[in-house]
Amino acid sequence: MKHKGRRLLRSFLVFLVVILAAAAVFFGLFYVTDVEVVGNTRYSAGQISEMTLKGPVSYNSVLMSLLNKTVYPDVAFVESVQVKYLDRNRLRLEVQEKYPIGYLNEKGTNYYFDKDGLVLEAIAEQDVKAAEKEQVNQAEETEKDVNVLSSASEGDAETDTRGVPGETGISQETATVEKASHNSSDTEFRPALTDVPKIEGLGASNIQVGGILKVKNPAVFQTILSLTKLIDKFGIEPDYVEVAEDNTMTLHYDSVRIQIGTDSLLEEKLSRVAAILPELEGLSGVLHLEDYAKDTQNIIFDRDKNTAS
């Protein structure tokens, strides 16, 4: 009996060693070292990796892509993240974002809302400014890193012309890939929101996150959505957008007000704004586009009376 017991123990130990060795090989072979992030505009690739890849499973590309195919981060502007297997050491995180079309400012807090008037998040104005500053610093650091890598690549090319194509320097794909952090700590993720326009004049009250903005005409949200997309398309972010009771809109740029009226011919109007706006720098007055038509040739700019003619 003793010999039988010893044989069973040895068999169990051998089995255990084999299992542990197989597990070590499996986790080592499919260890995640790089993560490609696509579809993200509000949070950086590093932030998306950090909020998505949590726990022991996230270290393994096979288990992560099988067990956590869809992740729902607890942040305001991400709907979900799809986890895709690329190869044994690489994952792709495909981000589906929530789209804020504008924000209201009330008592130092920015309330961001979507195309349905749903308030997605409330962020203190000072935190938004801090995030903007952080974004600028990160962009500057990234530019420095790319310049250093480019210089190093040029030096390598001069000293060794036998290198394999694509292995010197940094490719466009590699530049957009960030290493997984696997950080499970509670991190404050600050979204980039510089392209979301400030909206004034909606007359909403009792604003709460998760609630719908109560306005006179809810159709105004579709107009703001169209406006926001075109502002982004033409790169003409205003200081704020003023909405009147009849849903007509005015864009404010310093002391220049651009009256665009209703959403009729909105893209044509914004295209003209993009062309004219540089000529209005330093001026004060109103640019009239509220009656713009396809055959409009001359656009009137009324200077403010207290400015030089």
The 8 nearest C-alpha neighbors of each residue, nearest first, counted from 0:
[[1, 3, 2, 4, 5, 6, 7, 8],
 [0, 2, 4, 3, 5, 6, 7, 8],
 [3, 1, 5, 4, 0, 6, 7, 8],
 [4, 2, 0, 6, 1, 5, 7, 8],
 [3, 5, 1, 7, 2, 6, 0, 8],
 [6, 4, 8, 2, 7, 3, 9, 1],
 [7, 5, 9, 3, 8, 4, 10, 2],
 [6, 8, 10, 4, 5, 9, 11, 3],
 [7, 9, 5, 11, 6, 10, 12, 4],
 [8, 10, 6, 12, 11, 7, 5, 13],
 [11, 9, 7, 13, 8, 12, 6, 14],
 [10, 12, 14, 8, 9, 13, 15, 7],
 [13, 11, 15, 9, 14, 10, 16, 8],
 [14, 12, 16, 10, 15, 11, 9, 17],
 [13, 15, 11, 17, 12, 16, 10, 18],
 [14, 16, 12, 18, 13, 17, 11, 19],
 [17, 15, 13, 19, 18, 14, 20, 12],
 [18, 16, 20, 14, 15, 19, 21, 13],
 [19, 17, 21, 15, 20, 16, 22, 14],
 [18, 20, 22, 16, 21, 17, 23, 15],
 [19, 21, 23, 17, 22, 18, 16, 24],
 [22, 20, 18, 24, 23, 19, 17, 25],
 [23, 21, 25, 19, 20, 24, 26, 18],
 [24, 22, 20, 26, 21, 25, 27, 19],
 [23, 25, 27, 21, 22, 26, 28, 20],
 [26, 24, 22, 28, 23, 27, 21, 29],
 [27, 25, 23, 29, 28, 30, 24, 22],
 [26, 28, 24, 30, 25, 29, 23, 22],
 [27, 29, 25, 26, 30, 24, 87, 88],
 [30, 28, 87, 26, 59, 60, 88, 27],
 [29, 31, 59, 27, 88, 58, 26, 28],
 [32, 30, 88, 58, 60, 59, 89, 33],
 [31, 33, 88, 178, 179, 30, 89, 34],
 [34, 32, 178, 89, 179, 31, 177, 88],
 [33, 35, 90, 177, 89, 178, 91, 176],
 [34, 36, 91, 176, 92, 90, 177, 37],
 [35, 37, 92, 44, 91, 93, 34, 176],
 [38, 36, 93, 39, 94, 92, 35, 91],
 [37, 39, 94, 93, 40, 95, 36, 96],
 [40, 38, 37, 94, 41, 42, 43, 36],
 [39, 41, 42, 38, 43, 191, 96, 190],
 [42, 40, 191, 190, 39, 192, 43, 76],
 [41, 43, 190, 40, 46, 39, 191, 47],
 [44, 42, 46, 45, 47, 41, 39, 40],
 [43, 45, 47, 46, 36, 48, 177, 42],
 [46, 44, 48, 43, 47, 177, 49, 179],
 [45, 47, 49, 43, 48, 44, 42, 50],
 [48, 46, 44, 50, 49, 45, 51, 43],
 [49, 47, 45, 51, 46, 50, 52, 179],
 [48, 50, 46, 47, 51, 52, 182, 180],
 [49, 51, 47, 48, 52, 46, 72, 53],
 [52, 50, 48, 49, 47, 53, 70, 72],
 [53, 51, 57, 181, 48, 49, 50, 54],
 [52, 54, 183, 181, 57, 51, 182, 55],
 [53, 55, 56, 57, 183, 52, 181, 58],
 [56, 54, 57, 58, 53, 59, 181, 52],
 [57, 55, 58, 54, 63, 59, 62, 53],
 [56, 58, 52, 63, 55, 59, 53, 54],
 [57, 59, 31, 56, 30, 55, 60, 181],
 [60, 58, 30, 29, 57, 62, 61, 31],
 [59, 61, 63, 29, 31, 62, 87, 64],
 [62, 60, 64, 63, 59, 65, 29, 84],
 [63, 61, 65, 59, 64, 66, 60, 56],
 [64, 62, 67, 60, 57, 66, 65, 61],
 [63, 65, 68, 61, 82, 62, 67, 84],
 [66, 64, 62, 63, 68, 67, 61, 60],
 [65, 67, 63, 62, 64, 68, 56, 61],
 [68, 66, 63, 69, 64, 65, 70, 82],
 [69, 67, 82, 64, 81, 65, 66, 70],
 [68, 70, 81, 67, 80, 82, 79, 71],
 [69, 71, 80, 79, 72, 67, 51, 81],
 [70, 72, 79, 80, 73, 78, 69, 77],
 [73, 71, 74, 70, 50, 51, 79, 77],
 [72, 74, 71, 75, 77, 50, 78, 76],
 [75, 73, 72, 76, 77, 188, 78, 71],
 [76, 74, 120, 77, 119, 73, 97, 78],
 [75, 77, 97, 96, 74, 78, 98, 41],
 [78, 76, 96, 97, 79, 75, 74, 95],
 [77, 79, 96, 95, 97, 71, 76, 80],
 [78, 80, 71, 95, 77, 70, 94, 81],
 [81, 79, 94, 70, 93, 69, 95, 92],
 [80, 82, 69, 93, 92, 68, 83, 94],
 [83, 81, 92, 68, 64, 91, 69, 80],
 [82, 84, 91, 64, 90, 85, 92, 81],
 [83, 85, 90, 64, 86, 91, 60, 89],
 [86, 84, 90, 89, 83, 91, 87, 88],
 [85, 87, 89, 88, 84, 90, 60, 29],
 [86, 88, 29, 89, 60, 28, 30, 85],
 [89, 87, 31, 32, 30, 86, 29, 60],
 [90, 88, 33, 86, 85, 34, 31, 87],
 [91, 89, 34, 84, 85, 83, 35, 60],
 [90, 92, 35, 83, 34, 36, 82, 93],
 [93, 91, 36, 82, 81, 80, 35, 94],
 [94, 92, 81, 37, 80, 38, 36, 91],
 [95, 93, 80, 38, 39, 96, 37, 92],
 [94, 96, 79, 78, 80, 77, 38, 93],
 [97, 95, 77, 78, 76, 94, 98, 79],
 [96, 98, 76, 77, 78, 99, 95, 75],
 [97, 99, 113, 96, 100, 76, 114, 112],
 [100, 98, 113, 112, 101, 111, 97, 195],
 [101, 99, 113, 224, 227, 195, 112, 98],
 [102, 100, 196, 195, 99, 197, 111, 112],
 [103, 101, 111, 197, 110, 198, 112, 109],
 [102, 104, 110, 109, 198, 197, 105, 111],
 [105, 103, 109, 108, 110, 107, 102, 106],
 [104, 106, 108, 107, 103, 109, 110, 206],
 [105, 107, 108, 104, 109, 123, 124, 103],
 [106, 108, 124, 105, 123, 104, 109, 125],
 [109, 107, 123, 124, 105, 104, 122, 106],
 [108, 110, 104, 122, 121, 103, 124, 102],
 [111, 109, 121, 103, 102, 120, 104, 108],
 [112, 110, 102, 120, 119, 118, 101, 99],
 [111, 113, 118, 117, 99, 119, 116, 101],
 [112, 114, 99, 100, 116, 115, 117, 98],
 [115, 113, 220, 116, 224, 221, 100, 112],
 [116, 114, 117, 113, 220, 211, 112, 221],
 [115, 117, 212, 211, 113, 112, 114, 220],
 [118, 116, 211, 112, 115, 113, 210, 119],
 [117, 119, 112, 208, 209, 111, 210, 120],
 [120, 118, 112, 111, 208, 117, 75, 209],
 [121, 119, 111, 208, 75, 110, 118, 122],
 [120, 122, 110, 109, 108, 111, 208, 123],
 [123, 121, 109, 108, 124, 120, 110, 126],
 [122, 124, 108, 126, 125, 109, 107, 127],
 [123, 125, 127, 108, 126, 107, 109, 122],
 [124, 126, 128, 127, 123, 129, 107, 122],
 [127, 125, 129, 123, 128, 124, 130, 122],
 [128, 126, 130, 124, 129, 125, 131, 123],
 [127, 129, 131, 125, 130, 126, 132, 124],
 [130, 128, 126, 132, 127, 131, 133, 125],
 [131, 129, 133, 127, 128, 132, 189, 134],
 [132, 130, 128, 134, 133, 129, 127, 135],
 [133, 131, 129, 135, 134, 130, 128, 136],
 [132, 134, 130, 136, 131, 135, 137, 129],
 [133, 135, 131, 137, 132, 136, 130, 138],
 [136, 134, 138, 132, 133, 137, 139, 131],
 [137, 135, 133, 139, 138, 134, 140, 132],
 [138, 136, 140, 134, 139, 135, 141, 133],
 [137, 139, 141, 135, 136, 140, 142, 134],
 [138, 140, 142, 136, 137, 141, 135, 143],
 [141, 139, 137, 143, 142, 138, 136, 144],
 [142, 140, 144, 138, 143, 139, 137, 145],
 [141, 143, 139, 145, 140, 144, 138, 146],
 [142, 144, 140, 146, 141, 145, 147, 139],
 [145, 143, 141, 147, 146, 142, 148, 140],
 [144, 146, 148, 142, 147, 143, 149, 141],
 [145, 147, 149, 143, 144, 148, 150, 142],
 [148, 146, 144, 150, 149, 145, 151, 143],
 [147, 149, 151, 145, 150, 146, 152, 168],
 [148, 150, 152, 146, 151, 147, 145, 168],
 [151, 149, 153, 147, 152, 148, 146, 154],
 [150, 152, 148, 154, 149, 153, 147, 155],
 [151, 153, 168, 149, 155, 150, 154, 167],
 [154, 152, 156, 150, 151, 155, 149, 157],
 [155, 153, 151, 157, 152, 156, 150, 158],
 [156, 154, 152, 158, 157, 153, 159, 151],
 [155, 157, 153, 159, 154, 160, 158, 152],
 [158, 156, 154, 155, 159, 153, 160, 152],
 [157, 159, 155, 156, 154, 160, 153, 161],
 [160, 158, 156, 161, 157, 155, 162, 154],
 [159, 161, 156, 162, 157, 158, 155, 163],
 [162, 160, 159, 163, 156, 164, 158, 155],
 [163, 161, 160, 164, 159, 166, 167, 156],
 [162, 164, 166, 165, 161, 167, 160, 159],
 [165, 163, 166, 162, 167, 161, 160, 168],
 [164, 166, 167, 163, 170, 168, 169, 162],
 [167, 165, 164, 163, 168, 162, 169, 170],
 [166, 168, 165, 152, 169, 162, 164, 155],
 [169, 167, 152, 148, 149, 166, 170, 151],
 [168, 170, 173, 174, 167, 171, 148, 149],
 [171, 169, 173, 172, 174, 168, 165, 166],
 [170, 172, 174, 173, 169, 175, 176, 168],
 [173, 171, 170, 174, 175, 176, 169, 35],
 [174, 172, 176, 170, 175, 171, 169, 177],
 [173, 175, 171, 172, 176, 170, 169, 177],
 [176, 174, 173, 172, 177, 171, 35, 36],
 [177, 175, 35, 173, 174, 34, 33, 172],
 [178, 176, 34, 33, 45, 179, 44, 35],
 [177, 179, 33, 34, 32, 180, 176, 45],
 [178, 180, 48, 181, 34, 33, 32, 177],
 [179, 181, 182, 49, 178, 48, 45, 52],
 [182, 180, 52, 53, 179, 49, 183, 57],
 [181, 183, 180, 184, 49, 53, 52, 50],
 [184, 182, 53, 181, 185, 54, 49, 50],
 [183, 185, 182, 186, 53, 49, 181, 50],
 [186, 184, 183, 187, 182, 50, 188, 49],
 [185, 187, 184, 188, 50, 183, 49, 182],
 [186, 188, 189, 185, 74, 46, 190, 184],
 [189, 187, 186, 190, 46, 42, 74, 50],
 [188, 190, 130, 187, 191, 42, 127, 126],
 [191, 189, 41, 42, 192, 188, 130, 76],
 [190, 192, 41, 193, 42, 131, 130, 189],
 [193, 191, 194, 195, 190, 41, 127, 131],
 [192, 194, 195, 191, 131, 196, 127, 236],
 [193, 195, 192, 196, 236, 231, 191, 227],
 [194, 196, 101, 192, 193, 100, 197, 99],
 [197, 195, 101, 239, 194, 198, 102, 240],
 [196, 198, 239, 102, 101, 103, 240, 195],
 [199, 197, 240, 103, 102, 239, 241, 101],
 [200, 198, 241, 201, 242, 240, 103, 197],
 [199, 201, 242, 202, 241, 243, 198, 244],
 [202, 200, 203, 199, 242, 214, 198, 243],
 [201, 203, 200, 204, 214, 199, 213, 215],
 [204, 202, 213, 201, 214, 212, 206, 205],
 [203, 205, 206, 202, 213, 212, 214, 207],
 [206, 204, 207, 203, 212, 213, 210, 211],
 [207, 205, 204, 212, 208, 203, 210, 118],
 [208, 206, 210, 209, 205, 118, 211, 121],
 [207, 209, 118, 210, 120, 119, 121, 206],
 [208, 210, 118, 119, 207, 117, 211, 120],
 [211, 209, 207, 208, 118, 117, 212, 206],
 [210, 212, 117, 116, 213, 118, 209, 115],
 [213, 211, 116, 203, 214, 117, 210, 206],
 [214, 212, 203, 211, 215, 204, 217, 116],
 [213, 215, 216, 203, 217, 212, 201, 202],
 [216, 214, 217, 213, 244, 201, 202, 203],
 [215, 217, 218, 214, 219, 246, 245, 220],
 [218, 216, 219, 220, 214, 215, 116, 213],
 [219, 217, 220, 216, 221, 222, 246, 223],
 [218, 220, 222, 217, 221, 216, 246, 223],
 [221, 219, 223, 222, 218, 114, 217, 224],
 [222, 220, 224, 223, 219, 218, 114, 225],
 [221, 223, 219, 225, 220, 224, 226, 262],
 [222, 224, 226, 220, 221, 225, 227, 219],
 [225, 223, 221, 227, 222, 226, 100, 114],
 [226, 224, 222, 228, 223, 227, 221, 229],
 [225, 227, 223, 229, 224, 228, 230, 222],
 [228, 226, 230, 224, 229, 225, 223, 100],
 [227, 229, 231, 225, 226, 230, 232, 224],
 [228, 230, 232, 226, 231, 227, 233, 225],
 [231, 229, 227, 235, 233, 232, 228, 234],
 [230, 232, 234, 228, 229, 233, 227, 235],
 [233, 231, 229, 230, 234, 228, 235, 227],
 [232, 234, 230, 231, 235, 229, 273, 270],
 [235, 233, 231, 232, 230, 236, 273, 229],
 [236, 234, 230, 233, 237, 273, 231, 272],
 [235, 237, 230, 234, 238, 194, 231, 196],
 [238, 236, 239, 252, 251, 250, 235, 240],
 [237, 239, 252, 251, 236, 253, 197, 240],
 [238, 240, 197, 237, 251, 198, 196, 250],
 [241, 239, 250, 198, 249, 197, 199, 251],
 [240, 242, 199, 249, 248, 200, 198, 250],
 [241, 243, 248, 200, 246, 247, 199, 201],
 [244, 242, 246, 247, 245, 200, 248, 241],
 [245, 243, 246, 242, 247, 200, 201, 215],
 [244, 246, 243, 247, 242, 216, 261, 248],
 [247, 245, 243, 244, 242, 219, 248, 261],
 [248, 246, 260, 261, 243, 245, 242, 249],
 [249, 247, 242, 260, 241, 259, 243, 258],
 [248, 250, 258, 241, 257, 240, 259, 256],
 [249, 251, 240, 257, 256, 237, 239, 241],
 [250, 252, 256, 239, 238, 237, 255, 240],
 [253, 251, 255, 237, 238, 254, 256, 250],
 [252, 254, 255, 251, 238, 256, 283, 237],
 [255, 253, 283, 252, 256, 284, 282, 251],
 [256, 254, 283, 252, 284, 253, 285, 251],
 [257, 255, 251, 285, 250, 286, 284, 252],
 [256, 258, 286, 250, 249, 285, 259, 287],
 [257, 259, 249, 287, 288, 289, 260, 286],
 [258, 260, 289, 288, 248, 249, 257, 261],
 [259, 261, 289, 247, 248, 258, 262, 288],
 [262, 260, 247, 263, 259, 248, 246, 289],
 [261, 263, 265, 222, 264, 260, 247, 259],
 [262, 264, 265, 261, 260, 266, 268, 291],
 [265, 263, 267, 266, 268, 262, 292, 291],
 [264, 266, 262, 268, 263, 267, 269, 226],
 [267, 265, 269, 268, 264, 270, 229, 226],
 [268, 266, 270, 264, 265, 269, 271, 293],
 [269, 267, 265, 271, 266, 270, 264, 272],
 [270, 268, 272, 266, 271, 267, 265, 273],
 [269, 271, 267, 273, 272, 268, 266, 274],
 [272, 270, 274, 268, 269, 273, 275, 267],
 [271, 273, 269, 275, 270, 274, 276, 268],
 [272, 274, 270, 271, 276, 275, 269, 233],
 [275, 273, 271, 272, 276, 270, 277, 278],
 [276, 274, 272, 278, 273, 277, 271, 279],
 [275, 277, 279, 278, 272, 273, 274, 280],
 [278, 276, 279, 280, 275, 274, 273, 272],
 [279, 277, 276, 275, 280, 274, 282, 281],
 [278, 280, 276, 282, 277, 281, 275, 255],
 [281, 279, 282, 277, 278, 276, 255, 283],
 [280, 282, 279, 283, 254, 253, 255, 278],
 [283, 281, 279, 280, 284, 255, 254, 302],
 [284, 282, 254, 255, 303, 302, 281, 306],
 [283, 285, 302, 303, 255, 301, 256, 254],
 [284, 286, 256, 301, 300, 257, 255, 287],
 [285, 287, 300, 257, 299, 258, 256, 301],
 [288, 286, 258, 299, 289, 285, 257, 300],
 [287, 289, 259, 291, 290, 258, 286, 268],
 [288, 290, 260, 259, 258, 291, 287, 261],
 [291, 289, 288, 292, 260, 287, 259, 295],
 [290, 292, 288, 289, 295, 293, 268, 264],
 [293, 291, 295, 294, 290, 264, 288, 268],
 [292, 294, 295, 291, 264, 267, 296, 268],
 [293, 295, 292, 296, 291, 297, 290, 267],
 [296, 294, 292, 293, 297, 291, 298, 290],
 [297, 295, 294, 298, 293, 292, 291, 299],
 [298, 296, 295, 299, 291, 294, 300, 287],
 [297, 299, 287, 300, 296, 288, 286, 295],
 [300, 298, 287, 286, 301, 297, 288, 285],
 [299, 301, 286, 285, 287, 302, 298, 284],
 [302, 300, 285, 284, 299, 303, 286, 287],
 [303, 301, 284, 283, 304, 300, 285, 306],
 [302, 304, 284, 305, 306, 283, 301, 285],
 [305, 303, 306, 302, 307, 308, 284, 301],
 [304, 306, 303, 307, 302, 283, 308, 284],
 [307, 305, 304, 303, 308, 302, 283, 282],
 [306, 308, 305, 304, 302, 303, 282, 283],
 [307, 306, 302, 304, 303, 305, 282, 301]]
